[in-house]
Every structure is written in structure tokens, then in C-alpha cells.
Amino acid sequence: MEDSAITKSAAEAGERFQFKTNINCSGCVAKVTPALNEASGIVHWEVNTNSKEKILTVQSGGITQEQVMEVVKKSGFQITAIGS
């Protein structure tokens, strides 16, 4: 199973956001990793590259849903919020 996850802090997380993306392989994950790791306010993120929708889950430590979307778009990927 290819499921990539990065945890920046053990701090208690705020809101959890989910997005449909086109981040669909380990190369894509590698491309977006620096941007998501450097984004202020992300406690944890992971992409399920096995799901049809390529779900990105972000545990917020202050970042907004819109800011996450901007980070991903700047990395060259499509992103749509789920359940917003």
C-alpha cells in the first residue's frame, strides 16, 4: 500500500481538512512534500495514493483550507475541498 504521511509536530491538532487531488504516485508526493512541510500551520498531512480520489488529509495547526489549496496548486497539482 502506498500511503505517504508526514508529521511535523506532536502538538495537538486543530481542524482536519480533506481534499480530492491528482497527487497519484510517489513522484507526485515527493514533488509536493517540500511545500507542505514548509507550510506554516500544518501539524500532519498524508495522501492516500491508492484511493480513486487521491485523498489528501491535512491536520491543521492554524492553516486554513484555502491556504492548503494554494500550496498544493503552486506545486502544480489539482485540488478540490471535500465537505466544505
C-alpha positions in Angstrom: 0.0 0.0 0.0 1.4 3.4 -0.9 0.2 5.8 1.7 2.6 8.7 2.4 2.4 10.6 5.6 4.5 13.4 7.2 4.2 14.5 10.8 5.7 17.9 11.8 4.8 18.1 15.4 3.3 16.1 18.2 1.3 19.2 19.1 -2.5 18.8 19.4 -4.0 19.5 16.0 -6.9 21.8 15.1 -9.2 21.2 12.2 -8.9 18.3 9.8 -9.3 19.0 6.1 -9.7 16.6 3.2 -9.3 17.2 -0.5 -9.5 15.3 -3.8 -6.2 15.7 -5.7 -4.3 14.4 -8.6 -1.3 13.5 -6.4 -1.2 10.0 -7.6 2.3 8.5 -7.2 5.4 8.6 -5.1 7.0 11.0 -7.5 4.0 13.4 -7.1 4.2 13.0 -3.3 7.9 13.8 -3.5 7.1 17.0 -5.5 4.5 18.3 -3.1 6.3 17.3 0.1 8.6 20.3 0.5 5.8 22.7 0.0 3.5 21.0 2.6 6.3 20.5 5.0 7.3 24.2 4.9 3.7 25.5 5.1 3.2 27.1 8.5 0.3 25.7 10.4 0.2 22.1 9.2 0.7 19.5 12.0 0.3 16.4 9.9 -0.6 15.5 6.3 -1.0 12.4 4.3 -2.0 11.4 0.7 -3.8 8.1 0.0 -2.5 7.4 -3.5 -4.4 4.2 -3.6 -7.8 5.8 -3.4 -9.6 6.8 -6.6 -9.9 10.4 -5.5 -6.2 10.6 -4.2 -7.4 12.0 -0.9 -5.1 14.5 0.9 -5.8 14.8 4.6 -4.3 17.8 6.5 -4.4 18.2 10.2 -4.4 22.0 10.8 -2.4 23.7 13.4 -3.6 27.1 12.2 -3.5 26.9 8.4 -6.8 27.4 6.6 -8.4 25.2 3.9 -7.8 27.9 1.3 -4.1 28.2 2.2 -3.6 24.4 1.9 -5.3 24.6 -1.6 -3.0 27.4 -2.6 0.2 25.5 -1.5 -0.9 22.4 -3.5 -1.8 24.4 -6.6 1.5 26.2 -6.5 3.2 22.8 -6.6 1.4 22.0 -9.8 -1.5 19.8 -8.7 -5.3 20.0 -8.8 -7.1 20.1 -5.5 -10.8 20.3 -4.5 -12.1 20.5 -0.9 -14.3 17.7 0.3 -17.2 18.6 2.5 -16.7 22.3 2.7 
